[in-house]
Amino acid sequence: MDITEYESKEAAADLARRLRLLLDVAIAEDGIEPTFTQIASFLRERGVNLSRSRWTYIVNGHRYVRDRALFEGLAEFFGVDAAFLIAEEDAPMPAKVRAQLDLVRAMRAAKVKSYAARTLGDISPEALAAISRFLDEEVAHT
């Protein structure tokens, strides 16, 4: 199946978002971002060659690639199902990615609550509680 130039650009951007999300999760889990060298070495051990330039254009969304072996190797490296990277329609978001997103949302909501409490110093406890409930509900629904 051929895809249009627009679909190719969209697919490249979507793949880049997914890879950056996995990089962010890796940073959250280990405290450091995996390096290109680590990723390329992991892939090489599995028979997949990844050049620095190819990695750069993939992770930055400059070009879409259709390389099942690469997707499977990257998925294995990040500990997720390859369907997530391939963007299969029924592919669920990996649990560890969802958990990290939930944590980030909760941290952002806490930051907003703290800011509201500092900024709105004379606000009543009831109003502050209402703001907190609203933010908690927003985090729960996203």
C-alpha positions in Angstrom: 0.0 0.0 0.0 1.4 3.4 -1.0 0.9 6.3 1.3 0.7 9.9 0.3 3.5 12.4 1.2 1.2 13.9 3.9 0.5 10.5 5.4 4.2 9.8 5.4 5.0 13.0 7.2 2.2 12.3 9.7 3.5 8.8 10.3 7.1 10.1 10.7 5.9 12.6 13.3 3.8 10.0 15.1 6.7 7.6 15.3 9.0 10.3 16.6 6.5 11.2 19.3 6.3 7.6 20.4 10.1 7.2 20.5 10.5 10.4 22.4 7.8 9.2 24.8 9.8 6.0 25.3 13.0 8.0 25.8 11.2 10.1 28.5 10.0 7.0 30.2 13.5 5.5 30.2 14.8 8.8 31.7 12.1 8.6 34.4 12.9 5.0 35.2 16.7 5.1 35.1 17.5 8.8 35.6 19.4 9.0 32.3 18.5 9.1 28.7 19.6 6.0 26.7 22.4 7.0 24.3 22.5 6.3 20.6 25.5 4.0 21.2 23.5 1.9 23.7 20.5 1.6 21.4 22.6 0.9 18.3 24.7 -1.7 20.2 21.5 -3.4 21.4 20.1 -3.5 17.9 23.4 -4.7 16.4 23.4 -7.7 18.8 20.0 -8.6 17.2 21.2 -8.2 13.6 19.7 -4.8 13.0 22.0 -1.9 11.8 21.1 1.6 12.9 23.3 4.5 11.7 23.4 7.7 13.7 21.9 9.7 10.8 19.0 7.2 10.5 18.3 7.4 14.2 18.4 11.2 14.1 15.9 11.5 11.3 13.6 8.9 12.8 13.6 10.3 16.3 13.2 13.9 15.0 10.3 12.9 12.6 12.1 13.9 9.4 11.5 10.7 7.5 9.2 7.7 8.0 10.7 4.3 7.8 9.1 0.9 7.3 11.5 -1.5 8.9 9.8 -4.2 11.0 13.1 -5.5 12.3 14.0 -2.1 13.5 10.7 -1.5 15.2 10.8 -4.9 16.9 14.4 -4.2 18.1 13.5 -0.8 19.4 10.4 -2.2 21.1 12.5 -4.9 22.8 15.1 -2.3 23.9 12.4 -0.1 25.5 10.4 -3.1 26.8 7.2 -2.5 24.9 5.1 -4.3 22.3 6.3 -3.5 18.7 2.6 -2.7 17.8 3.0 0.5 19.8 5.8 1.7 17.6 4.2 0.5 14.4 1.1 2.3 15.5 -1.3 -0.5 14.8 -4.8 0.8 15.4 -5.6 -1.6 18.2 -2.2 -1.3 19.9 -2.7 -0.3 23.5 -0.4 2.2 25.1 2.1 0.3 27.2 1.3 0.2 30.9 4.6 1.8 31.9 4.1 4.6 29.4 0.6 5.2 30.7 1.8 5.2 34.3 4.5 7.8 33.5 2.0 10.0 31.8 -0.3 9.7 34.8 2.6 10.6 37.1 3.5 13.7 34.9 -0.1 14.8 34.9 -0.4 14.4 38.7 2.9 16.4 39.2 1.6 19.2 36.9 -1.7 19.3 38.8 0.2 19.4 42.1 2.3 22.3 40.7 -0.8 24.2 39.7 -2.4 23.6 43.1 0.8 24.9 44.8 0.9 27.9 42.6 -2.8 28.6 43.2 -2.3 28.4 47.0 0.6 30.8 46.8 -0.9 33.2 44.4 -4.4 33.3 45.7 -3.2 33.7 49.3 -6.5 35.0 50.7 -8.6 32.4 49.0 -11.0 30.5 51.2 -10.2 26.9 52.1 -13.4 25.9 50.3 -12.3 27.6 47.0 -8.9 26.0 47.2 -10.5 22.6 47.9 -12.8 23.1 44.8 -9.7 23.9 42.7 -8.0 20.8 43.9 -11.0 18.6 43.2 -11.3 20.1 39.7 -7.6 19.4 39.0 -7.8 15.9 40.4 -10.8 15.2 38.2 -9.0 16.5 35.1 -6.0 14.2 35.9 -8.4 11.2 36.3 -10.1 11.8 33.0 -7.0 12.2 30.8 
